[in-house]
């Protein structure tokens, strides 16, 4: 394989690995969004409602 081809191949693989590592890091470090607890609003209701 020619030197230019090796440089292009390693460069392309490096870019793909860098982008994948960036998004993997971003997924691991993102703060979770607080999800609303639908049951916390119904804590005082003890019997079931009929629909």
N, C-alpha and C positions, 0 to 999 in steps of 0.2 A: 504494500500500500504506500502511496506517495505521502510525503510529509504534509502537504497541504490538506489532503483528505483526513489524515489523522488529526490535524489541528481543528478542522471543521467538525469532525465527529466528537472530539473531546469537548469542544466549545458548546455544541448543541446539547450534549448530555449534561454538561455543567449548568447550562441555563435551566434545563428541565428540573434537575435536582435542586437547584437554588429556589425555583418557584415552588416546588412541592414542599421543601423544607420551610419556606416562609409561611405557606398556608397551614402546614401542620403545626408550626409554632403558634400561629394566630388562633387556631382552634383550641389549642391547649391552654392559652393564656386569656381567652375572652372571659369576661365576667358574666355569669348566668343572669338572665333576665328573671325578675321575680314573677312567678306565675300566680295568678289570682286563685285563691282557695274557694271554690264554689260552695264548699260545705261549711266554711266558717260563718257565712251569713245565715245558715239554717241551724245553728247550734241550739237556739231556744225552742225550735219546733220539735216536738217529740212524736207526733203521730203523722202518718203518711197521708198525703193529699191525693184525692181521686181526680183523675184527668177526664 
